[in-house]
Amino acid sequence: MKAIVLKPIQWEDLRQQLAQDYPPAVMLLRYKRREVLGFTERYHDQWVAHTKNEFGYYRKEVHLDFFDDAKRTFFTLKYGDYLEKG
Protein backbone atom coordinates (compact mmCIF):
# COMPACT_ATOMS: atom_id res chain seq x y z
CA MET A 1 0.00 0.00 0.00
CA LYS A 2 1.37 3.41 -0.95
CA ALA A 3 2.33 5.75 1.90
CA ILE A 4 0.93 9.25 2.33
CA VAL A 5 3.82 11.71 2.08
CA LEU A 6 3.70 14.93 4.11
CA LYS A 7 5.95 17.90 4.64
CA PRO A 8 7.15 18.24 8.25
CA ILE A 9 4.94 21.31 8.83
CA GLN A 10 1.88 19.39 7.58
CA TRP A 11 2.70 16.50 9.92
CA GLU A 12 3.09 18.88 12.87
CA ASP A 13 -0.35 20.42 12.26
CA LEU A 14 -1.92 17.00 11.76
CA ARG A 15 -0.21 15.59 14.84
CA GLN A 16 -1.57 18.41 17.01
CA GLN A 17 -5.09 17.70 15.76
CA LEU A 18 -4.68 13.96 16.36
CA ALA A 19 -3.48 14.71 19.91
CA GLN A 20 -6.74 16.59 20.53
CA ASP A 21 -8.92 13.87 18.99
CA TYR A 22 -7.35 10.80 20.62
CA PRO A 23 -5.98 9.86 24.06
CA PRO A 24 -2.27 10.54 24.71
CA ALA A 25 -1.34 6.84 24.47
CA VAL A 26 -2.29 6.80 20.78
CA MET A 27 0.25 9.48 19.90
CA LEU A 28 2.94 8.28 22.31
CA LEU A 29 2.96 4.58 21.43
CA ARG A 30 3.68 3.39 17.92
CA TYR A 31 1.73 0.13 18.23
CA LYS A 32 -1.35 2.05 19.49
CA ARG A 33 -1.19 4.37 16.47
CA ARG A 34 -1.13 1.35 14.20
CA GLU A 35 -3.96 -0.31 16.13
CA VAL A 36 -6.26 2.72 16.44
CA LEU A 37 -5.40 4.89 13.42
CA GLY A 38 -4.03 2.20 11.10
CA PHE A 39 -0.64 3.77 10.37
CA THR A 40 2.85 4.38 11.64
CA GLU A 41 4.94 7.39 10.69
CA ARG A 42 8.39 7.21 9.14
CA TYR A 43 10.79 10.12 8.74
CA HIS A 44 12.60 10.21 5.41
CA ASP A 45 15.14 12.39 3.59
CA GLN A 46 14.35 12.46 -0.13
CA TRP A 47 17.22 13.34 -2.49
CA VAL A 48 16.19 16.00 -5.01
CA ALA A 49 18.67 16.35 -7.88
CA HIS A 50 18.91 19.40 -10.10
CA THR A 51 18.62 18.62 -13.81
CA LYS A 52 21.24 21.11 -15.03
CA ASN A 53 24.12 20.09 -12.77
CA GLU A 54 25.21 17.44 -10.30
CA PHE A 55 24.10 19.32 -7.22
CA GLY A 56 20.99 18.63 -5.25
CA TYR A 57 19.60 18.63 -1.74
CA TYR A 58 17.77 16.48 0.75
CA ARG A 59 14.11 17.29 1.39
CA LYS A 60 12.66 16.14 4.71
CA GLU A 61 9.42 14.16 4.48
CA VAL A 62 7.13 12.24 6.79
CA HIS A 63 5.60 9.06 5.37
CA LEU A 64 2.43 7.63 6.88
CA ASP A 65 2.52 3.88 6.24
CA PHE A 66 -0.99 2.40 6.40
CA PHE A 67 -1.72 -1.28 6.98
CA ASP A 68 -5.49 -1.32 6.43
CA ASP A 69 -7.41 0.06 3.44
CA ALA A 70 -10.53 0.86 5.46
CA LYS A 71 -8.59 2.85 8.07
CA ARG A 72 -6.68 4.69 5.34
CA THR A 73 -9.93 5.68 3.63
CA PHE A 74 -11.48 6.85 6.91
CA PHE A 75 -8.31 8.79 7.80
CA THR A 76 -8.23 10.45 4.37
CA LEU A 77 -11.87 11.50 4.62
CA LYS A 78 -11.56 12.81 8.17
CA TYR A 79 -8.19 14.59 7.89
CA GLY A 80 -8.08 15.38 4.17
CA ASP A 81 -7.77 19.12 4.86
CA TYR A 82 -4.45 18.55 6.64
CA LEU A 83 -3.18 16.41 3.79
CA GLU A 84 -3.95 19.03 1.12
CA LYS A 85 -2.21 21.93 2.88
CA GLY A 86 1.31 22.63 1.97
N, C-alpha and C positions, 0 to 999 in steps of 0.2 A: 504494500500500500504506500502511495506517495506521501511524503511528509509535507506539512504546511510550513512554509519558510517565512519567517518574520524578521524585521529589523529589530535591533535591541530596544529601541524606544517603543515600538509596537508591543513587544513582549512585556515591557515594564508596565505599560498602561493596562494590558490584558491581565497581567498577574495581580495588579492592585484590585481590579474588578473581581477576579476569581477569589481573592482573599476576603472580599466582602460577601460574596455569594456562598462560600463553603466554609466549613470549620477549619481551624488552623492546621489540623493534622493532614488535611488533603494537600495543602501547599508545602508543608514541611517534609512529608514522607513520599518518596518516589513511588513506592508500591501502592500507596493510597491514591495518588494521582492517576495511576494506571487503572486501578480498580474502579474509582468513582467517575473520573472524567474520560478515561479510555486512552490517555496518551502519556508519554514521558517527554521531557524536553532534552534537547541536545544542543550544545553550543558548538559552532562551527566557524572556521575561517575559510572563506571562499576566495581563491586566487582569481583576480580579474586582470587579464593581460591587455595591454594596449595593442592595437593593430599596427600602428606605424613604427613601433620600436620594440625593444626587448623588455622594457620596463613595465611594471604593473604594481598592484597593491593587493593587500588582503582586506576583504570586506567581512566584518563580523555579522554572523547570522544566528538565529535561533530556529532550530528545526523541531517541530512538534510531531513526534512519531506516534501515529495512531495504530491500535491493534484490533479495533472493532469498527466495522462500517457504520453500524447504527449510531454508535457514540460519536463518530466523526461527523455524521450528518447532523445530529442534534447540536453538537458543539458549533458547527458552521452556521446553522440557523440562529442559534442564540447569541453568538459572539461575532457574527459576520461584520459588524461595524468596526470592530477592533482589527479585523484582518484586512480590511480595505484601506485603512488609514496608512499614511506613509509617504 
